[in-house]
Amino acid sequence: MAGLRGTAKTAGRARAVGTPVVGSVVTRARVAPPGVDDLLGCSVVATVPEATDAEPLADPDVQRAYRRLARAVTDQPKA
């Protein structure tokens, strides 16, 4: 929860200087916690699960999550 509070502060500071926050990514979770959209003031674009492998980027679930995120932010169709 401390990570989310810190992220909310960062989003608030970005808005204070005129930078819109258009989305967020929740890591180490398969599902975003309830209310995180309201806390951060933006939608959750993606979630990335906690890796089960010693090398996080070698974990197939993590790889899929980052591919989905990349497609979402670049507006590419699913392959």
Backbone hydrogen bonds in HBPLUS format (Angstrom, degrees):
<---DONOR---> <-ACCEPTOR-->    atom                        ^
c    i                          cat <-CA-CA->   ^        H-A-AA   ^      H-
h    n   atom  resd res      DA  || num        DHA   H-A  angle D-A-AA Bond
n    s   type  num  typ     dist DA aas  dist angle  dist       angle   num
A0005-ARG N   A0001-MET O   3.03 MM   4  6.39 156.3  2.09 152.0 158.6     1
A0006-GLY N   A0002-ALA O   2.97 MM   4  6.21 159.5  2.01 149.6 154.9     2
A0007-THR N   A0003-GLY O   2.96 MM   4  6.14 150.8  2.05 141.2 149.6     3
A0008-ALA N   A0004-LEU O   2.86 MM   4  6.09 152.0  1.94 146.6 154.1     4
A0009-LYS N   A0005-ARG O   3.03 MM   4  6.35 152.4  2.11 145.9 152.8     5
A0010-THR N   A0006-GLY O   3.00 MM   4  6.30 158.1  2.05 146.2 152.0     6
A0011-ALA N   A0007-THR O   2.88 MM   4  6.13 161.0  1.91 151.7 156.7     7
A0012-GLY N   A0008-ALA O   2.96 MM   4  6.15 155.9  2.02 144.7 151.4     8
A0013-ARG N   A0009-LYS O   2.90 MM   4  6.20 153.7  1.97 150.3 157.4     9
A0014-ALA N   A0010-THR O   2.90 MM   4  6.16 156.4  1.96 150.5 157.1    10
A0015-ARG N   A0011-ALA O   3.01 MM   4  6.27 161.5  2.05 150.0 154.4    11
A0016-ALA N   A0012-GLY O   2.94 MM   4  6.14 146.5  2.06 140.7 150.5    12
A0017-VAL N   A0014-ALA O   3.23 MM   3  5.51 140.8  2.39 101.8 111.8    13
A0019-THR N   A0014-ALA O   2.83 MM   5  5.04 157.1  1.89 149.7 143.0    14
A0018-GLY N   A0015-ARG O   2.96 MM   3  4.94 162.6  1.99 108.7 111.0    15
A0024-SER N   A0043-SER O   2.96 MM  19  6.34 136.5  2.15 149.6 159.2    16
A0045-VAL N   A0024-SER O   2.68 MM  21  5.56 153.4  1.75 153.5 162.0    17
A0026-VAL N   A0046-ALA O   3.03 MM  20  6.48 158.5  2.07 154.7 155.9    18
A0048-VAL N   A0026-VAL O   2.82 MM  22  6.28 149.0  1.91 154.8 160.2    19
A0028-ARG N   A0048-VAL O   2.65 MM  20  5.74 111.3  2.12 149.8 170.3    20
A0029-ALA N   A0048-VAL O   3.02 MM  19  5.82 152.7  2.10 128.9 131.2    21
A0036-VAL N   A0033-PRO O   3.24 MM   3  5.81 159.6  2.29 140.3 138.4    22
A0039-LEU N   A0035-GLY O   2.93 MM   4  6.19 161.2  1.97 155.1 161.1    23
A0040-LEU N   A0036-VAL O   2.97 MM   4  6.06 162.2  2.00 150.7 154.0    24
A0041-GLY N   A0037-ASP O   2.73 MM   4  5.60 128.2  1.99 137.5 152.3    25
A0042-CYS N   A0037-ASP O   3.19 MM   5  5.25 135.1  2.40 138.7 145.9    26
A0058-ALA N   A0055-GLU O   2.83 MM   3  5.38 158.6  1.88 123.3 130.7    27
A0059-ASP N   A0056-PRO O   3.12 MM   3  5.47 157.8  2.17 109.7 116.5    28
A0063-GLN N   A0059-ASP O   2.94 MM   4  6.22 161.4  1.98 157.7 163.7    29
A0064-ARG N   A0060-PRO O   2.96 MM   4  6.16 162.3  1.99 147.9 152.1    30
A0065-ALA N   A0061-ASP O   3.02 MM   4  6.20 156.8  2.07 142.3 148.9    31
A0066-TYR N   A0062-VAL O   2.97 MM   4  6.24 161.2  2.01 155.3 159.3    32
A0067-ARG N   A0063-GLN O   2.96 MM   4  6.20 148.3  2.06 147.0 156.4    33
A0068-ARG N   A0064-ARG O   2.91 MM   4  6.19 160.2  1.95 152.1 157.1    34
A0069-LEU N   A0065-ALA O   2.96 MM   4  6.20 156.5  2.01 145.6 152.5    35
A0070-ALA N   A0066-TYR O   2.89 MM   4  6.07 160.8  1.93 144.0 149.0    36
A0071-ARG N   A0067-ARG O   2.94 MM   4  6.23 160.0  1.98 151.6 156.6    37
A0072-ALA N   A0068-ARG O   2.90 MM   4  6.12 155.7  1.96 147.4 154.7    38
A0073-VAL N   A0069-LEU O   2.98 MM   4  6.26 159.3  2.02 158.1 162.1    39
A0074-THR N   A0070-ALA O   3.02 MM   4  6.04 134.8  2.23 141.4 152.9    40
A0075-ASP N   A0071-ARG O   2.74 MM   4  5.46 113.2  2.18 140.1 152.9    41
A0076-GLN N   A0071-ARG O   3.10 MM   5  4.89 149.4  2.20 128.7 136.6    42
